[in-house]
Amino acid sequence: GKNIITDFHSVFVFEKNKELQKIIHALKYNHRFLTGKFMGEILAGSIKDKLNEWKVELIIPVPLHQLKKFERGYNQSYYIAKGIGKKLNIKIGENVLARTRYTQSQTTMTLVEREQNIKDAFVIKKSRGIKDKNLLLVDDVITTGATTNECGKVLLKAGAANIYAVSLAIAD
């Protein structure tokens, strides 16, 4: 069958205890919104050459569960998406996807565990404007791609044409 994610791009390779981990940690837990936007702009710059091919029409940040968003106060992927959107002049569909299940942190899980953990965790909240569109999914770090795939599945089911995924970092 067709791949869920048509194409994918990441700027950095995520290695433990390196600068990037500190940056992403600050972005996730220390309200570094501007860092998020700035990293988004860097990401946007790094996919410029792919955009002619991708023809992205809407940017979708991977959503956090309401509880997690409440605990943290914000969704870091949204700020990365904002940076991308600003630089590329593409709209952000902030409320298209929602996370319905509070999922455990996946850092210590195997691929199979991750897929189980994230299964059916996302729903479409607002399907307006995604039919036949090329969407750009944005996450901070992609490890196994389980989350991205799960989001992509839901968006394709709702009629999206192609899903492209980007992240600041891909875990080794």
Buried (B, 14 or more C-beta within 10 A) or exposed (E): EEEBBBBBBBBBEBEEEEEBBEBBEBBBEEBBBEBBBBBBBBBBEBBEEBBEEBEBBBBBBBBBBEEBBEEEEBBBBBBBBBBBBBBBEBEBBBEBBBBBEEBEEBEEBEEEBBBEBBEEBBEBBEBEEBEEBBBBBBBBBBBBBBBBBBBBBBBBEBEBBBBBBBBBBBBE
